[in-house]
Amino acid sequence: MPRLDGLEATRRLTGSTGVKVLILTTYDLDEYVFEALRAGASGFLLKDSPPDTLISGIATVARGDALLAPSVTRRLITEFARRPAESPRPALPALTPRETEVLIHVAQGRSNREIAEQLFLGEATIKTYVGNILMKLCCRDRVQAVVAAYEAGLVQPGHNR
């Protein structure tokens, strides 16, 4: 891209238009993934991903869900949690105890179905909780909510409840 890089393009697109962005790159670097998420990307895949993964990824992000390349997920979470906060950790808005519990499950990588089974609630109820959490945290998708949960210290890698 001759005038700006993918990260700046992502910042501009997500900041002014609310467009969902799926980053497709050859850069399998933790720092690039982290910056892409900070810039507002809803998904991150590597260019060597199989065609069916690319198609599925586009559909996932278009639906409003989030997606990270499997090879990146664990490395990213571990690296993100190890880094010192650049500024004091932001306090989460007043989530209800149940919303906080659901956010912790989301941050641990559980699906709505898995959370529903764990908490003995309906999947639609969990979807409502997740929507409320996203709204209260001003997050576009689950990936941003996971980042907020880690920044707030609600979860740490390797410490699943």
N, C-alpha and C positions, 0 to 999 in steps of 0.2 A: 504494500500500500504506500504510494509515493508521498502523501502529505501527512498522514498520521498512522500510528500503529493500531493494532486490534484492541488494545486496552483503552486507548483514548476514544476510539470509535464506540466501544462498548459504553464508556462513561457518558458520552454524548447521547447515544441512542436511548439508554435506559433512564437517563436523568431528565430528558426533555420530552420523550414520547411515550415512555412506559413500555416500549417494545421489549419482548423477550429475546435474549441473545444466547445462542449456543456457540461457544468458542470451539473452533475446529483448528487444531494446530499440530505442529511437529514438536513443539517445545514441551517435553515431559519433565519440566522443572517445577519443584515445589513452589518457588517464589512466583513463578508465572501463574500457576493455578491460583495461589492466594490472592495475587493482585487482580486476576480476572474476576474472582468472586467479590472482592472489594469494589471493583468497577461496576458490579451489578449483573454479571453474567448469571444466567439461570442454569447453564450447562457447560460442560467441558469435556470434549472428546479428542482423542488423538487421531491424526489423519490416517494412521494405519489400522484403524478400527474396521471390522468387516462391514460391508455395505448394509446388511440388515441391522446392525447396531447403529449406523448413521441414520438410517430411515426411522428406526424406533426412537432414537434420541431427538430427532427433529419433532416427531409427534409428541413425545413426552414434554418437551419445552413448550410447544405450541398449546398444549392442554393447560399450561400453567404450573406443571410440576417441575422438579429440578432433577439434574442428572450429572453425575461425575463418572469419568472413566474408572472402571473397577481397579485398574492398576494404580490409580492416583488416590483413591479414597482413604485407605488406612495410613499411607505416608503423609497425606495432607493433615489429617486429624492429629497424628502424633507430632508433626512439626509445628502445627498451629498452637497446640497446647503447651509445647516447650518454650515458645517464645515469650519473652516478657511483654506485658501490655505496653503499647506505645504511649498510652495515656491511662489515667485511672479507669478501672473497669466501670462501664456505665451501669447504673442501676436499672433493672428491668422495671417496666411499668407494673402497676399492681395487678399481677396475674392472680387468679384465684388459686387456692391450693391444688385443685384438680387440673387447672390449666398448666400449672408448673409441673405437676406429675406427668402430664401428657407431653409437655415440651422435653422433659428428660428422656422419655421413651423415644421421641422423635430424634433427639440428638444421639441416642444410642443406635440409631439406624433401623428402628422397627417400623414396619408398615402399619397403616391404619388397622388392618385386620389383626395383626399381632398385638397391637396395643389394646384393641377391643377385647381380645381373648384374655389378655393379662389382667385387665381392669374389670372384666365381667360387664362390659357395656356393648352396645350395638356399634357396628362400624360407622353408621351414619352419625351417631353421637360423637364419635372420635373425630370424624371429618368436620363437624361443627366446632368442636374444641380447637382443632388445628386452624380453622378459618379465623376464629376469635383471637388465637395467639398471633397469627400473622398480622391481623389488623392492629392489635394492641402494640406489637413490636415494630410496626411499619415495615414489615418484610414482604417482599414479593413472592417468596416461595420458601420451601422447607430448608433449602441449603442456607439461606440467610438466617432462618430461625436457629439452625444448628450453630452457626457462627455466633449468634447472640448468646446462645446457651453456654458455649465454651467461654466466651468473653466474660460472661457473668459468673463463671465458676460453678455452674450447676452440674457440669459433668467434666470428667477428665478421661483421657484415653486409658483403656485397660481397667477401668473401674466401673464396670456395668453392675447395676444393682440387681 
